[in-house]
Amino acid sequence: MAQSITDFDSASEFLQKNERVLILFKTWVPRDKFIELLYNEGGISMYREDHTPIAFSVGSNPPVKDSWPRINFERGAKGINEIQTKERSDWQTYFLQIKERKIEGLNTVQFTDEEIDAFLKLHAPKSSVFPGNKEIVKWACVSHEVQLAGVAAISRWESGEHVVASVAVHSDMRGLGIGAKLMEAVERVALNGGIKTLCLGVNSDNLSAIALYEKLNWQPLYKFTYVERAKLHSINPSFICRFKF
């Protein structure tokens, strides 16, 4: 039988011995939107408010409630196949502990919000954040022959933790190593800003981005299968889409 915790601080204390789950909880479950944590021998589920409430469930057979409309199951969990779904997609999360190190060869040319906005609309129009969004802390930019070649936003998510969003490389410059330089620029911006940990989410079919993150020592957090129960009306899963790059 599953045990329930409905106090945020008690849930945080319960998760202290599991670093990966704690990072997930601290990043994607804000204090003011926390509803409940369920746990048993099969795993842990964290349920939070959103446009429509959503759960993050980790473990081989985590406890979930029939009333939960949207669930991110750890990939391969037993409960996935027991739910009749209207929508299903795979995505995964990574984190990076920022450490002091020297990063060579980065172009430090600055670009305006207008230039970044135009760049994203042309090369990554489905980006999750754009200049002017209040959660943006700093843009990381790299150039190639003085031209803007890549951008990424460091954002302070609603939990207060920092995530990387709107990662984009110039359409005509892919394959030139711009992505690696961009993610190193992200790391440097975070270091200069005193940020200790970064997280990001990525669609599981974005194999090139995943290969890049892993090459640059981003650590896997969890691989998820997102499901929306079939009995609900159509819902725009904006909470998840904000982390698809």
C-alpha positions as CSV (number, residue, x, y, z in Angstrom):
1,M,0.0,0.0,0.0
2,A,1.3,3.4,-0.9
3,Q,2.2,6.0,1.7
4,S,1.4,9.7,1.2
5,I,3.2,12.9,2.1
6,T,1.4,16.2,1.5
7,D,3.8,18.6,3.2
8,F,6.6,20.0,0.8
9,D,9.3,20.1,3.5
10,S,8.5,16.6,4.7
11,A,8.7,15.4,1.0
12,S,12.0,17.1,0.5
13,E,13.4,15.5,3.7
14,F,12.1,12.1,2.6
15,L,14.0,12.4,-0.7
16,Q,17.4,13.6,0.8
17,K,19.0,10.1,0.4
18,N,18.2,9.9,-3.3
19,E,20.1,12.6,-5.2
20,R,18.5,12.0,-8.6
21,V,14.9,12.0,-7.3
22,L,15.7,15.1,-5.2
23,I,17.0,17.0,-8.2
24,L,13.9,16.1,-10.2
25,F,11.7,17.1,-7.3
26,K,13.4,20.4,-6.6
27,T,13.4,21.4,-10.3
28,W,10.0,20.4,-11.5
29,V,7.8,20.5,-8.4
30,P,7.6,24.1,-7.0
31,R,6.7,24.5,-3.4
32,D,3.6,26.4,-4.1
33,K,2.3,23.8,-6.6
34,F,3.2,20.7,-4.7
35,I,0.1,18.5,-4.0
36,E,1.3,15.0,-2.9
37,L,4.1,12.5,-2.9
38,L,3.3,8.8,-2.9
39,Y,5.7,6.0,-2.3
40,N,5.9,2.3,-2.0
41,E,8.3,-0.5,-2.7
42,G,7.8,0.0,-6.5
43,G,8.7,3.6,-6.7
44,I,7.8,7.2,-6.0
45,S,5.3,9.6,-7.6
46,M,5.3,13.4,-7.2
47,Y,2.1,15.2,-8.1
48,R,1.9,18.9,-8.8
49,E,-0.5,21.6,-9.9
50,D,-0.3,22.9,-13.5
51,H,-2.9,24.0,-16.1
52,T,-4.0,20.4,-15.6
53,P,-2.2,18.7,-12.7
54,I,0.7,16.4,-13.6
55,A,2.8,13.7,-11.9
56,F,6.4,12.5,-12.1
57,S,6.6,8.8,-11.3
58,V,9.9,6.9,-11.0
59,G,10.7,3.3,-10.3
60,S,9.6,0.0,-11.9
61,N,6.0,0.2,-10.6
62,P,5.4,3.5,-8.9
63,P,2.0,4.2,-7.2
64,V,-0.4,6.4,-9.2
65,K,-4.0,7.5,-8.7
66,D,-6.7,6.9,-11.2
67,S,-7.7,10.6,-10.8
68,W,-4.3,11.8,-12.1
69,P,-4.9,13.1,-15.7
70,R,-1.2,13.4,-16.8
71,I,1.7,11.3,-15.7
72,N,5.4,11.2,-16.6
73,F,6.4,7.6,-16.0
74,E,10.0,6.5,-15.8
75,R,10.6,4.7,-19.1
76,G,9.6,1.0,-18.9
77,A,7.5,1.3,-15.7
78,K,4.7,-1.2,-15.4
79,G,2.0,1.3,-15.0
80,I,2.4,2.8,-18.5
81,N,0.7,-0.1,-20.2
82,E,-2.2,-0.3,-17.7
83,I,-3.5,3.2,-18.7
84,Q,-5.6,3.9,-21.8
85,T,-3.8,6.9,-23.2
86,K,-4.9,9.7,-25.6
87,E,-1.4,11.0,-26.0
88,R,2.0,9.5,-25.4
89,S,5.5,10.8,-26.0
90,D,9.1,10.1,-24.8
91,W,11.4,12.7,-23.3
92,Q,14.4,12.7,-21.0
93,T,16.1,14.9,-18.5
94,Y,19.8,15.8,-17.7
95,F,21.6,17.8,-15.1
96,L,25.1,19.4,-14.9
97,Q,27.0,20.3,-11.7
98,I,28.8,23.5,-12.6
99,K,32.5,23.4,-11.7
100,E,35.3,26.0,-12.1
101,R,37.2,25.3,-15.3
102,K,38.9,27.2,-18.1
103,I,36.9,27.2,-21.4
104,E,39.0,28.3,-24.4
105,G,38.1,29.6,-27.8
106,L,34.7,31.1,-27.3
107,N,33.6,34.1,-29.2
108,T,32.2,36.7,-26.7
109,V,30.4,39.0,-29.2
110,Q,27.1,40.3,-27.6
111,F,23.8,40.3,-29.4
112,T,20.6,42.2,-28.7
113,D,17.3,40.8,-27.7
114,E,15.9,41.8,-31.1
115,E,18.7,39.8,-32.9
116,I,18.1,36.7,-30.6
117,D,14.4,36.9,-31.2
118,A,14.7,37.1,-34.9
119,F,17.3,34.2,-34.8
120,L,14.9,31.9,-32.9
121,K,11.9,32.7,-35.0
122,L,13.9,31.8,-38.1
123,H,15.9,28.8,-36.9
124,A,13.9,27.4,-33.9
125,P,10.3,28.8,-34.1
126,K,9.0,26.3,-31.6
127,S,11.4,27.4,-28.9
128,S,10.0,27.4,-25.3
129,V,11.2,30.9,-24.3
130,F,12.0,34.1,-26.2
131,P,13.6,37.4,-25.2
132,G,11.2,39.2,-22.9
133,N,10.1,36.1,-21.0
134,K,10.4,37.0,-17.3
135,E,12.1,33.7,-16.3
136,I,15.1,34.3,-18.5
137,V,18.3,35.0,-16.4
138,K,20.8,35.3,-19.3
139,W,21.2,34.3,-22.9
140,A,24.3,32.4,-24.0
141,C,25.3,33.2,-27.6
142,V,28.1,32.1,-29.9
143,S,29.1,33.5,-33.2
144,H,30.7,32.3,-36.4
145,E,32.6,34.8,-38.5
146,V,30.8,37.6,-36.5
147,Q,27.4,36.1,-37.4
148,L,25.1,34.8,-34.6
149,A,25.4,31.1,-34.8
150,G,23.8,29.7,-31.7
151,V,21.7,30.7,-28.7
152,A,20.5,29.2,-25.5
153,A,18.6,30.6,-22.5
154,I,19.4,30.0,-18.8
155,S,16.0,30.4,-17.1
156,R,15.0,30.5,-13.5
157,W,12.2,28.0,-13.5
158,E,9.1,28.4,-11.3
159,S,10.7,26.2,-8.7
160,G,13.6,28.7,-8.4
161,E,16.0,26.2,-9.9
162,H,17.8,26.9,-13.2
163,V,17.1,25.2,-16.5
164,V,18.5,25.5,-20.1
165,A,15.8,26.3,-22.7
166,S,15.5,27.4,-26.3
167,V,18.8,25.8,-27.5
168,A,19.2,26.6,-31.2
169,V,21.9,26.5,-33.8
170,H,21.8,28.3,-37.2
171,S,20.2,26.0,-39.7
172,D,23.2,26.4,-42.2
173,M,25.9,25.9,-39.6
174,R,24.9,22.5,-38.1
175,G,27.8,20.0,-38.1
176,L,30.4,22.7,-37.5
177,G,30.7,22.2,-33.8
178,I,28.6,25.2,-32.9
179,G,26.4,23.1,-30.5
180,A,29.4,22.1,-28.4
181,K,30.6,25.7,-28.2
182,L,27.1,26.9,-27.3
183,M,26.8,24.5,-24.4
184,E,30.2,25.5,-23.2
185,A,29.1,29.1,-23.3
186,V,26.0,28.1,-21.3
187,E,28.3,26.6,-18.7
188,R,30.5,29.7,-18.6
189,V,27.5,32.0,-18.2
190,A,26.2,29.8,-15.3
191,L,29.6,29.8,-13.7
192,N,29.9,33.6,-13.9
193,G,26.4,33.9,-12.4
194,G,27.1,31.7,-9.5
195,I,24.7,29.0,-10.6
196,K,25.7,25.6,-9.2
197,T,23.3,23.2,-11.1
198,L,21.6,23.2,-14.5
199,C,18.9,20.9,-15.7
200,L,17.3,20.5,-19.2
201,G,14.7,18.3,-20.9
202,V,14.9,17.0,-24.5
203,N,12.7,14.9,-26.8
204,S,14.0,11.4,-26.9
205,D,14.0,11.4,-30.7
206,N,16.5,14.4,-30.8
207,L,19.5,12.0,-31.0
208,S,22.0,14.6,-32.0
209,A,21.3,16.8,-29.0
210,I,21.3,13.9,-26.6
211,A,24.7,12.7,-28.0
212,L,26.1,16.3,-27.6
213,Y,24.9,16.6,-24.0
214,E,26.3,13.3,-23.0
215,K,29.6,14.1,-24.7
216,L,29.8,17.2,-22.7
217,N,29.3,15.3,-19.4
218,W,25.7,16.2,-18.7
219,Q,24.4,13.5,-16.4
220,P,21.2,11.5,-17.2
221,L,18.5,12.2,-14.7
222,Y,15.4,10.2,-15.9
223,K,13.9,9.0,-19.2
224,F,10.2,9.5,-19.2
225,T,7.2,8.4,-21.1
226,Y,4.5,11.1,-20.9
227,V,0.9,9.9,-21.0
228,E,-2.4,11.7,-21.0
229,R,-5.4,9.7,-20.0
230,A,-7.8,9.0,-22.9
231,K,-10.9,10.0,-21.0
232,L,-9.9,13.6,-20.8
233,H,-10.6,16.3,-23.4
234,S,-7.7,17.6,-25.5
235,I,-5.1,19.3,-23.3
236,N,-2.1,21.3,-24.5
237,P,0.7,19.8,-22.4
238,S,2.6,23.1,-22.2
239,F,4.4,22.1,-19.1
240,I,6.3,19.4,-21.0
241,C,6.6,21.3,-24.2
242,R,8.6,24.0,-22.5
243,F,11.4,21.5,-22.1
244,K,11.4,20.2,-25.7
245,F,14.3,21.6,-27.7
